[in-house]
Amino acid sequence: MTKIHSFLSWIVLLMLGAMMSCQDESKDLDLTLTPANILFTPADNISVKLQPTTSASVVFEWEQAKAEDGTLVLYEVLFDKENGDFSNPVAVVLSDGSGAQNRLTLSHKNLNKIAATAGIASLTSGKLKWTVTSSKGPNIVQSTNARTLSVDRPAGFAEVPTTAYLTGSATETGTDISKALPLKKTSEGTFEIFTSLKAGSFKIVSGTTNDAKVFSATNNLSALAEGGETTIEGDTKLYRLEFDFNNAAMTATEITEVGLWIAAQNKVTVTLPYVGNSTWKIENTPIEFFQFDWGRDERYKFRLKTKANGEESEIWYASQSSDNSRPVTGTPASYFYLTSKPASQWDYSYKFASEVDKSNVDITVYFQPTAEYTHKVVVR
């Protein structure tokens, strides 16, 4: 027992010694550091024309702060309004390398967001003030110097939605935001939908819950603004609505006809009625191939007649391929995808399947935003 007791006592003494050693080391820990008082770039009062839809960036750089014990220092860049004192900055951004580098590479996209937070409106110029803090543990020191950056904001919104929906009494699904119509994303910040609008109001939202961001159409359906809603009067009309949040722009193109174009006859032979949910459909319509000396021709596509700002025009939706074979069992779904193409009597035409000749068919055109634009031909 005596030997065991002595061994345990020795262990306890070692642990106490280690604890005292740690306490001594913590007392010796030096958090002293110098501020980064010399700011290198960008130059004071420089002007930047923001291009948030590009990969452009601004590099902020400053001298290294010096820690008394030579260990790692972390940096943050503070942004404030022109007359701010950084006591409540509009943004605080960690420097490159997770805060370890004495530089910050800030994209125009993020700088545009900071400018908006500082109250600089789109299509206006304003000034931001910036400085640097250096930190080591709980010790944070701020540079004694600051610089001003003038920014020229473009049209559009500082934060572009990644999803967008249409809701309101003028839409096909009404005011229940949980049933809002999704918009098809065509590129970053741009969306579209083929739909009907009736008398009432609508708004564009970033999601289907009540905390979603809200946008409205202004300037006779040609521009976008944050908040509010848009009033529609008159009869129900069919539209292709295009939204560009990068430039706060919108285009409303009225669709007056969706027609089946028969290439051999060089004309639309059947008009498809709108049946709702971004869909046009004609039922039980007869199709007969056109007889040439060399054989029977089965080529077709779709022509949309449109109206915008009082001007009438056409949009052609056709095949991805300039020439095609007749579809058969096993033909991939992509054969029927609708692609916008230039006007042409023959090029980019689909071909009806052989069994369509001298038959009655249902033809459905889908411009639904949650899938590829496509169409279907079903023999009765």
Legacy VTK file of the C-alpha trace (Angstrom):
# vtk DataFile Version 3.0
C-alpha trace
ASCII
DATASET POLYDATA
POINTS 380 float
0.000 0.000 0.000
2.855 2.399 0.848
4.369 1.988 -2.626
0.974 2.621 -4.295
0.388 5.701 -2.135
3.844 7.069 -3.024
3.209 6.503 -6.741
-0.144 8.307 -6.590
1.440 11.196 -4.718
4.069 11.463 -7.434
1.367 11.616 -10.121
-0.521 14.358 -8.257
2.662 16.402 -7.913
3.323 16.102 -11.638
-0.201 17.302 -12.463
0.077 20.253 -10.101
3.406 21.150 -11.652
1.953 21.045 -15.140
-0.969 23.261 -14.093
1.363 25.809 -12.501
3.526 25.734 -15.627
0.487 26.499 -17.802
-0.481 29.356 -15.512
3.034 30.764 -15.743
2.919 30.493 -19.552
-0.438 32.304 -19.724
0.993 35.092 -17.628
3.827 35.385 -20.106
1.495 35.469 -23.180
2.019 38.842 -24.884
-0.935 40.172 -26.899
0.703 43.473 -27.750
0.593 44.492 -31.415
0.877 47.625 -33.501
-1.923 48.944 -35.744
-1.666 48.858 -39.541
-1.464 52.619 -39.993
-0.192 52.702 -43.577
-2.877 51.975 -46.192
-1.487 51.129 -49.642
-4.372 50.577 -52.060
-6.766 51.693 -53.360
-5.668 55.326 -53.427
-7.697 57.781 -51.397
-10.829 59.131 -53.146
-10.428 56.804 -56.119
-13.632 56.269 -58.143
-14.858 52.794 -59.103
-17.627 52.099 -61.626
-19.155 48.933 -60.231
-19.826 46.004 -62.563
-21.444 43.440 -60.227
-22.364 40.983 -62.988
-18.691 40.503 -63.952
-15.718 38.992 -62.127
-14.195 42.446 -61.501
-12.803 43.143 -58.024
-11.056 45.818 -55.950
-7.903 45.018 -53.953
-7.448 46.677 -50.552
-3.917 46.429 -49.135
-2.137 47.784 -46.054
1.083 47.380 -44.084
1.508 44.381 -41.825
0.763 44.881 -38.149
3.489 43.640 -35.813
2.831 41.352 -32.868
5.291 41.695 -29.986
5.832 37.927 -29.846
6.038 37.586 -33.643
2.980 35.365 -33.961
-0.006 35.522 -36.326
-2.125 38.663 -36.630
-5.627 38.657 -38.146
-7.156 41.528 -40.140
-10.627 42.850 -40.938
-11.631 45.698 -43.218
-14.331 48.016 -41.893
-16.640 49.933 -44.249
-18.784 52.870 -43.200
-20.751 55.761 -44.643
-18.754 58.787 -45.732
-19.446 60.580 -42.447
-19.257 57.461 -40.268
-16.723 56.888 -37.471
-16.645 53.038 -37.676
-18.391 52.717 -34.297
-21.227 51.008 -36.188
-19.766 50.055 -39.599
-22.081 49.044 -42.440
-19.871 46.024 -43.179
-16.921 44.145 -41.685
-15.022 41.824 -44.028
-12.278 39.335 -43.122
-9.119 39.764 -45.184
-7.807 37.199 -47.667
-6.465 33.920 -46.338
-9.225 33.717 -43.701
-7.945 36.962 -42.187
-4.225 36.156 -42.229
-3.193 38.308 -45.209
-2.748 42.079 -45.180
-4.975 42.452 -48.239
-8.597 41.986 -49.205
-9.822 41.094 -52.689
-13.435 42.268 -52.792
-15.659 41.539 -55.799
-17.696 44.321 -57.384
-20.755 42.217 -56.559
-20.042 42.333 -52.815
-18.903 45.953 -52.935
-22.211 46.772 -54.625
-24.041 45.137 -51.710
-22.016 47.171 -49.209
-22.779 50.361 -51.133
-26.498 49.551 -51.040
-26.302 48.901 -47.285
-24.644 52.317 -46.906
-27.668 53.899 -48.583
-26.171 54.504 -52.033
-29.038 53.947 -54.478
-28.705 52.204 -57.839
-27.815 54.488 -60.762
-26.178 56.948 -58.346
-22.687 57.634 -57.002
-21.676 57.773 -53.375
-18.720 57.422 -51.033
-17.640 54.695 -48.664
-15.039 55.072 -45.941
-12.765 52.141 -45.078
-10.105 51.256 -42.533
-8.409 48.159 -41.081
-8.347 46.463 -37.680
-5.617 44.074 -36.516
-6.277 41.518 -33.828
-4.449 39.012 -31.664
-6.722 37.101 -29.370
-9.056 39.570 -27.647
-6.779 42.501 -28.423
-8.086 44.498 -31.425
-6.433 47.683 -32.632
-7.749 49.953 -35.366
-5.658 51.827 -37.893
-5.381 55.541 -37.181
-5.957 56.185 -40.869
-8.954 55.737 -43.167
-9.582 56.257 -46.862
-12.586 57.122 -48.973
-13.765 55.182 -51.993
-16.249 56.657 -54.479
-18.519 54.069 -56.104
-20.805 54.424 -59.116
-23.638 51.899 -58.803
-25.325 50.471 -61.908
-29.004 49.774 -62.382
-30.247 46.652 -60.708
-30.290 45.364 -57.193
-27.397 44.832 -54.825
-28.666 41.359 -54.022
-30.073 39.506 -57.009
-32.555 36.720 -56.164
-31.597 33.154 -57.054
-35.262 32.135 -57.341
-38.305 34.193 -58.287
-42.074 33.709 -58.300
-45.196 35.519 -59.472
-48.131 36.010 -57.123
-51.201 38.208 -56.747
-54.851 38.511 -57.711
-53.937 39.105 -61.381
-52.124 35.756 -61.655
-53.426 32.273 -62.353
-52.875 31.066 -58.764
-54.114 34.112 -56.832
-52.790 35.757 -53.694
-51.744 32.645 -51.740
-47.961 33.055 -51.778
-47.442 29.342 -51.110
-48.984 28.739 -54.567
-46.956 31.436 -56.335
-45.948 30.641 -59.924
-42.230 29.823 -60.278
-40.265 31.774 -62.878
-37.830 29.981 -65.171
-34.224 31.004 -64.523
-32.611 31.755 -67.893
-29.259 33.000 -66.525
-27.896 34.548 -63.335
-30.369 37.228 -62.301
-32.755 36.747 -65.246
-36.079 34.895 -65.286
-39.133 34.482 -67.497
-42.611 32.989 -67.546
-45.326 32.355 -70.141
-48.614 33.057 -68.382
-51.863 34.991 -68.336
-52.630 38.169 -66.392
-56.125 39.419 -65.633
-57.402 42.573 -63.962
-55.926 42.786 -60.481
-52.441 43.127 -59.049
-49.241 41.107 -59.000
-45.788 41.169 -57.490
-42.562 39.241 -57.911
-41.201 37.491 -54.813
-37.945 35.688 -54.085
-39.666 32.776 -52.339
-43.012 31.312 -51.341
-43.053 32.407 -47.692
-44.127 35.724 -46.216
-40.542 36.790 -45.445
-39.564 36.688 -49.152
-38.210 39.807 -50.818
-40.806 41.650 -52.881
-40.393 43.401 -56.226
-42.862 45.175 -58.479
-43.055 46.133 -62.133
-42.980 49.861 -62.882
-42.803 52.233 -65.849
-45.478 50.457 -67.900
-44.044 46.985 -67.203
-40.537 47.919 -68.356
-38.665 48.287 -65.052
-38.398 46.637 -61.635
-38.424 48.208 -58.184
-38.126 46.847 -54.657
-41.382 46.463 -52.748
-44.918 47.309 -53.780
-47.142 45.625 -56.326
-48.344 46.246 -59.869
-51.937 46.877 -60.925
-53.317 45.399 -64.158
-56.526 46.591 -65.784
-58.639 45.356 -68.699
-59.169 41.950 -70.239
-57.114 38.841 -69.559
-54.045 38.647 -71.811
-51.316 36.093 -72.429
-47.734 37.210 -71.863
-44.136 36.247 -71.990
-42.793 38.133 -68.959
-39.007 38.577 -68.748
-37.310 39.889 -65.607
-33.716 41.146 -65.437
-32.753 41.823 -61.832
-29.186 42.664 -62.860
-30.439 45.809 -64.561
-33.803 46.321 -62.795
-35.506 45.810 -66.150
-38.560 43.944 -67.379
-40.137 43.093 -70.722
-43.820 42.221 -71.124
-44.552 40.689 -74.538
-48.179 39.906 -75.291
-48.726 36.565 -77.046
-51.618 36.860 -79.478
-51.264 33.451 -81.150
-49.458 30.119 -80.860
-49.680 28.391 -84.208
-48.667 25.086 -85.772
-46.461 25.960 -88.758
-46.544 23.431 -91.604
-43.338 23.915 -93.581
-44.599 22.505 -96.890
-47.560 24.904 -96.873
-45.449 27.803 -95.615
-48.133 28.858 -93.131
-49.817 28.257 -89.796
-52.623 25.744 -90.271
-53.799 25.320 -86.672
-53.983 27.769 -83.749
-53.527 26.277 -80.298
-55.783 27.591 -77.494
-54.273 28.467 -74.102
-55.366 26.002 -71.393
-53.550 27.522 -68.404
-50.372 26.622 -66.515
-48.104 27.913 -69.320
-49.634 25.371 -71.719
-51.283 25.573 -75.154
-53.232 22.591 -76.533
-55.313 21.658 -79.582
-57.343 18.437 -79.410
-58.507 16.053 -82.113
-57.090 18.073 -84.998
-56.545 16.304 -88.368
-53.023 16.134 -89.786
-52.197 15.069 -93.348
-48.713 15.167 -94.812
-48.185 17.323 -97.911
-47.774 15.491 -101.195
-44.778 16.451 -103.352
-43.601 14.698 -106.546
-40.799 13.096 -104.564
-42.935 12.026 -101.573
-44.956 13.207 -98.557
-43.606 15.977 -96.335
-44.181 15.969 -92.562
-42.123 18.952 -91.313
-43.515 21.387 -88.741
-42.592 23.868 -85.993
-44.363 26.567 -83.948
-44.773 30.285 -84.560
-45.810 32.704 -81.836
-47.332 36.029 -82.850
-46.531 38.734 -80.318
-47.127 42.386 -79.543
-44.941 44.720 -77.491
-45.179 48.514 -77.259
-47.701 48.452 -80.081
-45.308 46.605 -82.409
-46.269 43.180 -83.758
-43.604 40.516 -84.160
-42.999 36.769 -84.263
-41.065 34.258 -82.193
-40.250 30.857 -83.654
-39.875 27.778 -81.480
-38.364 24.837 -83.292
-35.947 21.944 -83.115
-32.394 22.147 -81.828
-31.260 20.413 -85.034
-31.478 21.981 -88.482
-32.577 18.653 -90.023
-34.331 15.690 -88.446
-35.681 12.205 -89.023
-39.156 11.064 -88.086
-39.403 10.142 -84.380
-39.908 6.504 -83.440
-40.326 4.561 -80.236
-37.242 5.316 -78.140
-36.571 8.745 -79.640
-35.137 10.817 -76.742
-37.323 13.439 -75.074
-34.859 16.123 -76.161
-36.056 15.677 -79.770
-39.245 17.541 -78.811
-37.602 20.380 -76.862
-38.619 23.874 -78.014
-35.742 26.182 -78.902
-36.030 29.787 -80.059
-34.826 29.968 -83.674
-34.773 32.561 -86.488
-37.610 32.644 -89.004
-37.333 30.018 -91.734
-39.775 27.984 -93.792
-37.823 24.716 -93.550
-34.839 24.881 -91.211
-35.035 23.453 -87.681
-38.339 21.729 -88.382
-39.527 18.680 -86.495
-41.028 15.747 -88.353
-44.272 14.067 -87.411
-44.103 10.337 -86.708
-45.307 8.161 -89.614
-48.556 7.188 -87.845
-49.636 10.838 -87.643
-50.358 11.008 -91.395
-54.118 11.136 -92.066
-54.878 10.893 -88.337
-56.461 13.111 -85.707
-54.034 14.163 -82.976
-53.725 16.164 -79.771
-50.846 18.667 -79.858
-49.639 20.222 -76.599
-47.031 22.964 -76.232
-45.488 23.315 -72.775
-43.723 26.490 -71.676
-43.747 25.410 -68.059
-40.961 27.073 -66.043
-40.007 24.039 -63.969
-38.924 21.906 -66.942
-37.554 22.113 -70.460
-39.857 23.851 -72.923
-41.247 21.012 -75.012
-44.251 19.676 -76.935
-46.159 16.445 -77.425
-48.134 14.912 -80.333
-50.574 12.119 -79.468
-52.502 10.180 -82.103
-56.168 9.706 -81.241
LINES 1 381
380 0 1 2 3 4 5 6 7 8 9 10 11 12 13 14 15 16 17 18 19 20 21 22 23 24 25 26 27 28 29 30 31 32 33 34 35 36 37 38 39 40 41 42 43 44 45 46 47 48 49 50 51 52 53 54 55 56 57 58 59 60 61 62 63 64 65 66 67 68 69 70 71 72 73 74 75 76 77 78 79 80 81 82 83 84 85 86 87 88 89 90 91 92 93 94 95 96 97 98 99 100 101 102 103 104 105 106 107 108 109 110 111 112 113 114 115 116 117 118 119 120 121 122 123 124 125 126 127 128 129 130 131 132 133 134 135 136 137 138 139 140 141 142 143 144 145 146 147 148 149 150 151 152 153 154 155 156 157 158 159 160 161 162 163 164 165 166 167 168 169 170 171 172 173 174 175 176 177 178 179 180 181 182 183 184 185 186 187 188 189 190 191 192 193 194 195 196 197 198 199 200 201 202 203 204 205 206 207 208 209 210 211 212 213 214 215 216 217 218 219 220 221 222 223 224 225 226 227 228 229 230 231 232 233 234 235 236 237 238 239 240 241 242 243 244 245 246 247 248 249 250 251 252 253 254 255 256 257 258 259 260 261 262 263 264 265 266 267 268 269 270 271 272 273 274 275 276 277 278 279 280 281 282 283 284 285 286 287 288 289 290 291 292 293 294 295 296 297 298 299 300 301 302 303 304 305 306 307 308 309 310 311 312 313 314 315 316 317 318 319 320 321 322 323 324 325 326 327 328 329 330 331 332 333 334 335 336 337 338 339 340 341 342 343 344 345 346 347 348 349 350 351 352 353 354 355 356 357 358 359 360 361 362 363 364 365 366 367 368 369 370 371 372 373 374 375 376 377 378 379
